[in-house]
Amino acid sequence: MVDKLLLPFPLLSDPDGRVIKEWDVWSDTEGGIAKPSIFAIRKDGSLAWAYIGRDYADRPTDDELFNSLREGD
């Protein structure tokens, strides 16, 4: 996905679901899937920004995401 979208940052793949459960975005009420979530992590490991959607269609726009990251600089 990083290569396809030409992203200048890495993405985390979580095929076993370990991270989504640890970060509390697992949803048993949605049939056992993760809520749509975006976590921006700084190089030092701290959380720069987080977005956790209510359902599969609740996602930030690209502008919301990138503007939020710029504001956190």
Secondary structure by P-SEA (a helix, b strand, c coil): ccccccccbbbbbcccaaaaaaacccccccccccccbbbbbcccccccbbbbbccccccccaaaaaaaaaaac
